[in-house]
Amino acid sequence: MTEVNLSKVVKFYGKHRAVHGIDLAIHDGEFVVLVGPSGCGKSTTLRMIAGLEDISDGEVSIGGRVVNDLPPRERNISMVFQNYALYPHMTVRENLGFSLKVAKKEETEIEKAVDEAAGILGLDELMERKPAELSGGQRQRVAMGRAIVRHPDVFLFDEPLSNLDAKLRTQMRVEIKKLHQKVGNTIIYVTHDQVEAMTLADRIVLMQDGYIVQVGTPLELFNAPVNTFVASFIGSPPMNLIDGTVSGTDTIKLAGGLDVPVPAAARGQVTDGQKVQFGFRADNLMPEGHAVQEEGEKANLELTVTLTEPLGTETVLFTDIAGTEVQAKMLNPRPVRPGEVLKFRLMLDKCHVFDANTTEAIRG
């Protein structure tokens, strides 16, 4: 069983604290994605797990063994970097087997491990090529294969797709997901791309300024964000947020004079006069006739479309509520002109309320 546990882990660079005493338990065979904006501490955390950065305080254990003072080669981990780190003068076969050769493994063992990794990643026809003859996606598969041959307890990925174009990123996400299904090892993956996090992770660890903000499944973070940072970071488009003030106990007066009922999840949790932010996703504001028919409380709004983004099976519509630009979605879309007025339905049961001062979600 290869669990990875971080207990009150801290990282200082001089006087600057980059990671603030984080706790995290990663289960055996789990695919965990560390995500967040640049400078949030996600890559530093990964490098402390790998042994590439010293741990200032706290404890990291892999498979029940504390590894704080162990060099990377003794942690039985393999790391895949964003720049591939392949040897340009070696063939694919030689790149795949190099770490085993350095470890003085038997030639038959090396050959077996290399062929196995090549089969898993579809590299069989590329074995005699050198990195310069490969595409970016093929080079990344070789880098992944070089990690596989060592049969590590844990795979660590540090933004492995950031150098690829959009089409290749999508393809490689599928390859990495397939890899996890085949080998079943624990994977810790770092990215700044929330789409990668949503599509790959069993659980997401969202970080900000060296702290863990929320841990959960992709749907947990999408549907129940703990604060406005999570709501804005997870999901594409991001959650719409509109300033408002609670009136009585059952109404929110939005800036601009529009009144909406307090969503059911927040009823009884707000106070008269409380400053809040009212949040909802584009999927929960749709034009009549194009909305998903769901049970629950709805608000009917008449709004002017200012901009459209056609995406094929759906169109993102930009409009304005109470002086704030918001995004809605139209399924099975038709052409919509800027300036066109449409009747929308807002699914109130799917809406969120956040305290304006603390930014934290208000729910029962």
C-alpha positions in Angstrom: 0.0 0.0 0.0 1.5 3.3 -1.1 -0.1 6.2 0.7 1.5 9.6 0.7 1.0 11.7 3.8 2.0 15.3 4.5 1.8 16.5 8.1 2.1 20.2 8.8 4.6 20.6 5.9 6.3 24.0 5.7 8.7 25.5 3.2 10.7 28.7 3.7 12.9 30.4 1.1 14.9 32.7 3.3 12.3 34.6 5.3 9.5 33.9 2.7 7.1 31.2 3.7 6.1 29.5 0.4 4.1 26.6 2.0 2.1 27.1 5.3 2.0 23.9 7.3 -0.2 21.9 5.0 -1.8 18.5 5.9 -2.8 16.1 3.1 -3.4 12.3 2.9 -3.2 10.7 -0.5 -4.6 7.1 -0.7 -3.0 4.1 -2.4 -3.7 4.1 -6.1 -5.3 7.6 -6.0 -4.9 10.2 -8.8 -4.6 13.5 -6.9 -4.1 16.8 -8.7 -2.6 19.9 -7.1 -3.9 22.9 -8.8 -3.9 26.7 -8.3 -2.5 29.9 -9.8 1.2 30.6 -10.3 3.1 31.0 -6.9 0.5 29.1 -4.9 3.0 26.4 -3.7 1.8 23.4 -5.7 5.1 22.7 -7.5 7.1 23.4 -4.3 4.9 20.8 -2.5 5.5 18.2 -5.3 9.2 18.8 -5.2 9.3 18.3 -1.4 7.5 15.0 -1.9 10.1 14.1 -4.6 13.1 15.1 -2.4 14.1 17.9 -4.8 13.4 20.5 -2.2 14.3 20.4 1.5 11.4 20.4 3.9 11.6 23.3 6.4 9.3 21.8 8.9 6.7 19.0 9.1 6.8 15.5 7.8 6.4 13.6 4.5 5.8 9.9 4.4 5.5 7.5 1.5 4.2 4.0 2.1 4.3 4.6 5.9 8.0 5.5 5.8 9.1 9.1 6.7 11.2 10.3 3.8 12.3 13.8 4.9 16.0 13.0 4.9 16.0 10.5 2.1 17.4 11.4 -1.4 15.1 11.1 -4.3 16.5 7.8 -5.6 15.6 6.1 -2.3 11.9 7.3 -2.2 10.9 4.9 -5.1 9.2 7.7 -7.0 9.4 8.6 -10.7 8.9 12.2 -11.8 7.8 13.5 -15.3 8.7 17.1 -16.0 7.2 19.6 -18.4 10.4 19.8 -20.5 10.6 16.0 -21.1 14.3 15.8 -20.0 15.2 13.3 -22.7 18.8 12.6 -23.7 19.0 13.9 -27.3 21.8 11.5 -28.4 19.9 8.4 -27.3 17.2 6.5 -29.1 13.8 6.0 -27.5 14.8 2.5 -26.4 18.0 3.8 -24.8 16.2 6.7 -23.1 13.6 4.2 -21.7 16.2 1.9 -20.3 18.8 4.3 -19.1 17.9 4.5 -15.5 17.8 0.7 -15.2 21.2 0.5 -16.9 22.6 3.0 -14.4 21.1 0.9 -11.6 23.1 -2.1 -13.2 20.0 -4.2 -13.8 20.4 -7.4 -16.0 20.1 -6.8 -19.7 17.1 -9.2 -19.9 15.3 -7.3 -17.1 15.9 -4.0 -18.8 14.7 -5.3 -22.2 11.5 -6.7 -20.6 10.7 -3.5 -18.7 11.3 -1.3 -21.7 9.1 -3.5 -24.0 6.4 -3.5 -21.4 6.4 0.3 -21.1 6.5 0.7 -24.8 3.5 -1.5 -25.2 1.5 0.4 -22.6 2.2 3.7 -24.3 2.2 2.7 -27.9 5.9 3.4 -28.5 6.8 0.2 -30.3 7.3 1.8 -33.8 9.3 4.7 -32.4 12.0 2.7 -30.5 14.9 3.5 -32.8 14.1 7.2 -33.3 15.9 10.0 -31.4 14.0 12.8 -29.5 14.5 15.3 -32.4 12.5 13.0 -34.7 9.5 12.9 -32.4 6.5 15.2 -31.9 5.9 16.9 -28.5 3.2 14.3 -27.6 5.5 11.4 -28.5 8.4 12.9 -26.4 6.0 13.2 -23.5 5.0 9.6 -23.9 8.7 8.6 -23.8 9.2 10.7 -20.7 6.2 8.8 -19.1 7.7 5.5 -20.3 11.0 6.2 -18.7 9.1 6.7 -15.4 7.1 3.5 -15.8 10.1 1.2 -16.3 11.3 1.8 -12.8 8.0 0.4 -11.3 7.8 3.2 -8.8 5.4 3.4 -5.9 4.4 6.9 -6.9 4.3 8.9 -10.1 4.9 12.6 -9.8 3.9 14.9 -12.8 5.0 18.5 -12.8 2.9 20.4 -15.4 3.7 17.8 -18.0 1.4 19.2 -20.7 2.1 22.9 -20.5 4.4 22.9 -23.6 1.9 21.2 -25.8 -0.7 22.8 -28.1 -4.4 22.5 -27.2 -5.1 19.4 -29.4 -2.1 17.5 -28.0 -3.0 18.5 -24.4 -6.4 16.9 -24.9 -4.8 13.7 -26.4 -2.2 13.5 -23.6 -4.9 13.9 -20.9 -6.5 10.7 -22.3 -3.1 9.0 -22.4 -2.4 9.8 -18.8 -5.8 8.7 -17.7 -5.3 5.4 -19.6 -1.9 5.0 -18.0 -3.4 5.3 -14.5 -6.1 2.8 -15.3 -3.5 0.3 -16.5 -0.8 0.6 -13.9 -2.9 1.7 -10.9 -0.1 3.5 -9.1 -0.6 6.5 -6.9 -0.2 9.6 -9.0 0.3 13.2 -7.8 -0.1 15.7 -10.6 0.6 19.5 -10.6 -1.1 21.9 -13.0 -2.4 25.4 -13.2 -5.1 24.3 -15.7 -8.4 23.7 -14.0 -9.7 21.7 -17.0 -6.8 19.2 -16.6 -7.6 19.0 -12.9 -11.3 18.4 -13.5 -10.8 15.7 -16.1 -8.0 13.8 -14.5 -8.4 13.8 -10.8 -10.0 11.5 -8.4 -9.5 14.3 -5.9 -8.4 17.9 -6.5 -6.3 19.9 -4.0 -6.8 23.6 -4.7 -4.0 25.8 -3.3 -3.7 29.5 -2.9 -0.7 31.5 -1.4 0.8 28.4 0.1 -2.4 27.1 1.8 -4.7 24.3 0.8 -8.1 26.0 0.3 -10.3 22.9 -0.5 -9.8 19.2 -1.1 -12.5 17.1 -2.8 -13.7 15.3 -5.9 -14.0 17.5 -9.0 -17.8 17.6 -8.6 -17.5 18.6 -5.0 -15.4 21.6 -5.8 -17.6 22.5 -8.7 -20.9 22.1 -6.9 -20.0 23.1 -3.4 -17.1 25.6 -3.4 -16.1 26.7 0.1 -15.4 30.3 -1.0 -15.4 32.7 -3.9 -11.8 31.8 -4.9 -12.8 28.2 -5.5 -16.0 29.3 -7.2 -14.0 31.5 -9.6 -11.1 29.1 -10.2 -13.0 25.8 -10.8 -15.3 25.6 -13.8 -15.3 27.1 -17.3 -16.8 29.7 -17.5 -16.1 30.6 -13.9 -19.0 31.2 -11.5 -20.9 34.5 -11.9 -20.7 36.6 -8.7 -22.9 39.6 -8.1 -22.8 41.9 -5.1 -25.9 42.1 -3.0 -27.4 42.8 0.4 -29.8 40.5 2.4 -33.2 42.1 3.0 -35.1 40.5 5.9 -34.3 36.8 5.8 -35.6 35.7 2.4 -34.5 38.2 -0.2 -31.2 39.4 -1.6 -31.2 42.9 -3.2 -28.6 42.9 -5.9 -26.7 45.9 -6.9 -28.8 47.7 -9.5 -32.1 47.1 -7.8 -32.9 43.5 -8.8 -34.4 41.3 -6.0 -33.8 37.5 -5.9 -34.9 35.0 -3.2 -32.3 33.6 -0.9 -31.4 30.1 -2.2 -32.7 27.2 -0.1 -29.2 26.1 1.0 -28.6 29.5 2.6 -32.0 30.1 4.2 -31.8 30.6 7.9 -28.0 31.2 7.6 -28.1 34.9 6.6 -29.0 38.1 8.5 -30.8 41.2 7.5 -28.4 43.8 6.0 -25.6 41.3 5.5 -23.4 42.0 2.5 -23.1 39.0 0.3 -22.1 37.8 -3.2 -24.8 35.9 -5.1 -23.3 33.2 -7.3 -24.4 30.9 -10.1 -22.9 29.1 -13.0 -23.6 29.7 -16.7 -25.3 26.3 -16.9 -27.9 27.5 -14.4 -28.9 30.6 -16.4 -30.4 29.5 -19.7 -32.8 31.0 -22.2 -36.4 29.7 -22.2 -36.7 26.8 -24.6 -33.0 26.0 -24.4 -32.8 25.2 -20.7 -32.4 21.8 -19.1 -35.8 21.0 -17.5 -35.2 20.4 -13.8 -37.4 20.5 -10.8 -36.9 23.3 -8.3 -37.4 27.0 -7.7 -36.7 29.3 -10.7 -36.5 33.0 -11.3 -37.5 34.4 -14.7 -35.4 37.2 -16.1 -35.5 39.3 -19.3 -31.9 40.1 -20.3 -30.1 41.7 -23.3 -27.3 39.7 -24.9 -24.1 41.7 -25.4 -21.8 39.0 -26.8 -21.9 35.4 -27.9 -19.3 32.6 -28.0 -20.5 29.7 -30.2 -19.0 26.4 -29.2 -20.9 24.0 -31.5 -23.4 22.1 -29.3 -23.7 25.1 -27.0 -23.2 28.9 -27.0 -22.0 31.0 -24.2 -24.1 34.2 -23.9 -22.8 37.3 -22.2 -25.4 39.5 -20.6 -25.8 41.9 -17.7 -27.5 41.5 -14.3 -27.7 44.4 -11.9 -24.7 46.1 -13.6 -22.5 43.0 -13.5 -21.5 41.1 -16.7 -22.5 37.5 -16.4 -22.3 34.4 -18.6 -25.2 32.1 -19.5 -25.4 29.0 -21.7 -27.7 28.1 -24.6 -27.9 24.4 -25.5 -28.8 23.3 -29.0 -28.2 26.9 -30.0 -29.5 29.1 -32.7 -27.8 32.3 -33.9 -28.2 35.2 -31.4 -27.4 38.8 -32.3 -25.8 41.3 -29.8 -28.6 43.5 -28.5 -31.2 40.7 -28.7 -33.5 40.5 -25.6 -34.1 36.9 -24.4 -36.2 35.5 -21.5 -34.0 33.5 -19.2 -34.6 31.0 -16.4 -32.3 31.1 -13.4 -32.2 27.8 -11.4 -32.3 29.2 -7.8 -31.7 25.8 -6.2 -28.3 25.7 -7.9 -27.3 29.2 -6.8 -24.8 30.1 -4.0 -24.4 32.8 -1.4 -21.0 34.0 -0.1 -20.3 36.4 2.7 -18.8 39.5 1.2 -16.3 40.1 4.0 -15.0 36.6 4.6 -15.7 35.3 1.0 -16.8 32.0 2.6 -19.9 30.1 1.4 -23.1 30.4 3.4 -25.0 27.2 3.5 -26.7 25.0 6.1 
